[in-house]
Amino acid sequence: MPESKAPPSLKRELDLRGAILVGLGSMVGTGVFVSIGIAAGVAGTSVILAVAIAALLAACNGLSSAQLAANHSVSGGTYEYGYRYLTPWLGFTAGWMFLLAKTASAATAALGFAGYLLNALRLDATQWLVPLALVTVVILTLIVLGGIRRSNLTNLIIVSITLLSLMIFIITGLPHVTPGNFTPFFPTDTSDKRAIASLLHGSALMFVAYTGYGRIATLGEEVHQPRRTIPIAIILTMIITMILYMAIAAVGVGSVGVDTLSAATQSNAAPLEVASRQFGIPIVPPFLALGAMTAMVGVLLNLILGLSRVLLAMGRRRDMPRIVARLNAAGTTPYISVICIGVAIAALVLIGNVKTTWSFSAFTVLVYYALTNLSALRLSAQERLYPKWIAGVGLAGCLILAFWVEQQIWLVGLGLIVAGLTWKTIVLPLALGSRNH
């Protein structure tokens, strides 16, 4: 019998700058503009500490992702690492969790963009929120279908506007910071289990805001010199984002207080814009709204990119229908995967609830990165770039935080893990068997 041809590979079109832009475009978005307000409503003033805890855990995960991607630079991220370093079952679970987590994150970004735009235009969010979010998903899916080079140009414009708006927020907000807004920073009674649980819950919610660096790893097949480029890009992206998030959280809480931030998130999903209105500079709120909208679009763009590459990898291994592994004629885009992801995101947009989609994303993405760290622990001495304890801390931290979100959220998440494994164990073999007869 003739040998089967290897599946076609995507072209390497990303350099270090492009990889960093992918990471920043994925990270600086929904997290800083929406989840800080959500986490503030859970953790109170200690949301700043939650931001720090999430950042430290994300740094461990980032280093684990960096060394894994440097040694195994193909599309798919932890889905591929699980197969290579763990077991097919854990590899499949990682891919399944990534699809669930980031599809929910993408739906949150689309809804967040629609909310900010409608708020800026003073239109009724209850009537137009979901339709506008659906139109946004369609447009961004079409852009990704055009190829990663065109997507990177769009990403450069988006990231530039977003970072400029956040720097203006920090600079104009610093004079309005009041020390009293930071007290009590944390309850003096450390035996208060509810306060500790709220802090861990807030940390879990904020952790999702840092996970965009994983998009660099899932695009590993398209990066030049992956062993050098991927670790540097992930580390630099993490440093930039940690500094930015800490500054935004400090200025937001310090200027208007945690109650205002939380209330603004619940009413119109625009906490930073509400805070900026207290600065007395008329041009800041609309410009911040523009930055928020470009950020949400950037997150959505990069999530469609990353999700389609994971679905591509799963199609190659027959964990998903083989058709999703098809590339376009130029070999630059897995077009069937992109279309499938666009449809899935649009379906979740119909839920129309930002907090629900974000909380679900928190649980599933923490499980995903627990498997990332577990894979990193299995690296050989020759493959390892960083001390082994970093992956151990990342693994423990992810498993601890995953179960501090709402109980109904993680119960649904566990149920979907079982559903995914049932698909792999029973449904898919039956489908492939019937096709072979």
N, C-alpha and C positions, 0 to 999 in steps of 0.2 A: 504493500500500500504506500502511496506517496506521502511524504512527511507533510504534516499540517503547517501552514505558514504561521509565523509569529504575528500577533495582532499589531497593526501599525501603531507607531509611537507618535506622540505630539511633538511638534518642533520646539526647540529651545529658543525662546524669544525674550526672556526676562533677564536683565542684568541686576546688579545689586540695588540700584536706585529704584528700578521697577518693582523688585521684590519688597522693598521697604514701603513703597507706595501702596502695594496690595495689602500689606499688614495694617498700615495706618488707615487706609480706606475702610478696612473691615472693623477696626477697633474703635476709632474715634467717630462715634455715631450714636446709635441708640443708647449705648451705655452711659455716655456722659450727658446726653440731652434728656433722657427719660429715666433710666434705672437709678440714678442718684436720688431722684425724687421718690421713686418706689421704695428704695432701701431706707430712705429717711423716715418714711411712714412706718417702717418695721423696727428699725434700730434706734430711732430718735437721734439725739445729738452725737451718739457714738458711731454714726454713719461714717465719719471720717476714719475711725479705727477700722470699720468694716472695709472701707476702700483699701486701707493699708494691708489688712490680712489677705484680702483677695489678691492684691498685687504681689505679695510675697509667694503665695501659692502659685499664682500664674507664672512667676519667674522660674520656679522649680519646673513647672510643666513646660515652659518655653525652652529651657535647656534640655529637657528630655526629648522634646520634639525636634530640637535642632540636631542633636547627635543621631537620632534615628533617621531623620530625613537626609542627613549628610551621608549616611552609610547605605541608604536604600531609597534613592531619589526617583520614585515613580509616583504617578498620580494615585491618590487613595488615602494618604496619611496613615492613621492608626489602623484602618482596615487592613492595609498591606502589612504593617508592622506586626499586627496580631497574627496573621497567617505565617509570617516569617519566623517570629520569635516565640509565639505562644501556641495556640491551637486553632484549627479552622473555625471552631465554635466561637471562641473569643474574638477572632478576627471578624467574623460575620457580625457578632454583637456590636463591635466597635463601629463598623460601617452603618449598621442599622440605627445605632444611637446618634451617630453624626447626622444622618438624614433627618431623623425626627427632631433633634435639637435645633439644627440650623434652619430647617424649614420653618419652625416656630419662630426663630429669631428673625428670619426674613419677613414673615408676616407681621411681626411687631414693628419692624423698620418701615414697612409699607404703610401701616396704620399710623405710625408716628409721623411720617412725612405728610400724610393727608391731614392729620390733626393740626400740625404746625401751619400748613398752608391755609387751611380753612380758618384757623384762628387769626392769621395775618390779614385775610380778606374779610374777616368778620361775617363769615357765612355759617349756616347752621350745620354743625358737625354731625348731629344725629341723622340728618337726611343725606349728606354727601360723603361722609367718612369712608364707608365701604366701597361705593362706586369709584371714588377717586383713587383709593388704594389699589383697586383692581386694574385701573388704567395704568397706574405706575408700574405694576408688575409686568404688564404686557410690554410696555415700552422698554424697560430694562432687559427683559428677556430677548427682545429683538436686537438690542445693542450687543449682548453677549454672543448671539448667533453670528454677529459680524466678525468675530475673532478676537483674540486676546490683545492684539496690538491696538486695535481701535478702542477696546475696553480700557487699556492703560492710558490713552490720551484723555478719555473721559474722566478716569480716576485722578489724573494729575490736576485737572481743573477743580474737581470736587474737593480733594484734600486741601488744596491751597485756600479756597474760600472758607472751608470749615475751620482750619487752624487759625486763620486771620480773625475770624469772628470770635473764637474762644480767647485769643490773646487780648482782644479789645474788651471782652467781658472781664478778664482778670485785671487788666490795667485800670479800667474805669470803676471796678467794684472794690478794689483794695481800700480806697479812702473811706468807704462806708462800712468796713468790717468793725463790728462791736464785740469786744471780748466777752461781754455778758451772754452773747448768743451761743457761746461754747460751754456754758455751765448749766447743769452739771454734765461734764463730758462723759462720765460713766458713773453709774450708781455706786455710792460708797459702800453699800452692803454687798459684798462680792458673793454672798450666799444666795442672792436673789437669782434663782434658776431661770425665771422668766426673762430677766435682763440679759443673761448670758445666752439663752436660746434666741432672743431677738437679735443679738449681735451676730451669732452664727448664721441665722436666717438672712440677715442683711448682707453678710459676707458672701453667702451662696449666690444671692441675687447680683451682687456687684462682680462676682467672679466671671460671669458671662460677658461682662463688658470688656474683659481683657483677652478673650479667647480668639480674637481675629488673627493672631499670629499663626494659628493653625492653618490659615489659608495659604501661607507661604509654603508650608510642608505639603499640603495637598496639591500644590502646583509644582512640586519638585521635578516632575518630568519636563517642565518647560523652562527651567532655570539654567543659565550658563554656569559651569563650574559649581555644581550643587554642593560638594563637600565643603567648599570655602564660602560660597555665597549665602547658603541657607542659614548656617549658625550666626553669621554676622548680621544678616538682615533681621532675624528673629530677636537677637539681643538688643540691637539698636532700636527696633520698633518698641520693644518692651520698656526700655529706659525712657524714651520720649513720652510714651503713653502714661507710664506711672507718674512722672513728674507733672504732666498736664492734668491728670485726673485728681491728684492730691490738691493741686492749686485751685481747680474748679470747685471741688467739694468745700475747701476752706473758705473761699470767697462766697460761695452760695449760702452756706450755713451762717457764716459770720456776718453777712450783710442783711439778710432778711429773717434768719431763724429757721429752724428745722420744720416748724409747724406750717409756715407759709410754703416752703418747698413741697411738702407732702400734699397740702391742699391743692396746690396748683397742678400737681401731677394727676390727681383724681378728677379735677374739673375739666382741664383742657390739654393735659399731657404736654405742657410747655413750661416746666418749672424755672428754667434759666431765663426765659423771656420775661416771666413774671418778676423774677428777682431784678433783672436789669431795668425794669421800669422805676425801681426805687432810686436809681442812680441820678435821675434828673437830667439825663442827656438824651434828647428825643431820637437821635439817629441810632442809638445803641440797640433798642429792642427790635426794630425791623431788620437791622443787619444781623443780629443774633438769630432771628427767625430764619433769615436766608441761610446762615451757616448751618442751622439745625436741619433745614430741608436738604441742603447739599450733602450733609453727613448721612442722613437716612438713605438718600439715594446711593451714596457710596457704599454703605453697608449692604444694601440690597443687591447692588451690582456685584460685589465681591462674594456674597453668599451664593448667588446663582452660579458664579464661576466655580467656587469650591465644591458646592453640592453636586454640580454636573460632573466634576472630575471623580468624585467618590462613586457616583452612580456608574460612571464609565468603568472604573476599576471593578466594581461588583459585577457588571455585565461581562467583563473579560473572564472572570472566574466562574461564570454561570450561577452566581448567587442571585442574579436578577436576569430577566430575559436577555438573550444575547444581542437583541436589536439595539439596546441602549449603548452598546460599545461601538456603534458605527460612527465614523468620522466623516466630515465633509470632504469634498474633492481635494481641497488644498491641504488637508491634514492638520488644520488649526483648531477645529471645534467639534466636540462630540454632540452634534446637533440634536439627535433624538433625546439624549440625556438632558440637554438644556431645556427642550420643550416640556419634557416630563416634570422637571423641577419647577418650571414656571407654572404649570397647571396645579401642582401640589401646593405651592405657596398661595396661589389664588384661592384654593379651597379653604386654607386656614384663615385667610383674610376675612372670610365670611363670618368667622366667630365674632370679630369686631371688638374683642376685649384684650387690651394691651397687657394688663397684669397677668391674666391667665396664660397667654402665650409666652410671656417672659419667664414666669415661674416654671412652666413645663420645660422650657429651654434650659433653665438652670439645673434641674435634676438630670436630664439626659446628657447634657454636656459634661457634667461632673463624672458620670459613669464613663463616658467616652475617654476623658483624660486620666481617669484611674487606670484604664487599660493602656493608655500611652505610657504612663510611668511603669506599669508592670512590664511592658515590652522593653523599656529602657534598662530595667534591672537585669534583663537577659542578654544584654550586649556583652561581647567578649572583651577582653582587656585591650586587644588591638583596635576594636571599634569604638571603645569608650573615649569620649572627649572630656567628660567632667566626672567629679567624684560620685560614687554610687549612692551615697546618702541623699543626694539631691532628689533622685528618683524615688527613694523611700519616703522622704518627706512629702513629695507631691502625691504619691499613692495614698498615704494615710490621710492627708488633708482633703483630698477629693472624696474619699469614702465617708469621712466624718461630716463634711458640709452637705453632701447629697441628700441626707435624710433629715435636714433641718428646714427644708421647704415644707409647705403645707402637706399634711398627711395624704389628702386625696390626690395631690399631684404625683407624689412618688408611688402611690399605689397604682395609679394609671400607668406610670412609667414602667413599673415592674410587669404589669399585665401586657404591655406592648413588647417588652423583651421576650416574654413567653410566646406572644403571637409571632414575632419575628423568627424565633427558633423553630416554631411549628412550621412556618413557611419553608425554612431551609430543610427541615427533617422529613416532612411528609408531603407538602403540596408540590414543591419544586421537583423532587425525584419522581413523583407520579406524572407530572406534566412532561418531564423529559423522557420518561419511560414510554408514555403513550405516543410521543412523537417519533420514537425510534422504532415502533412496531408498525 
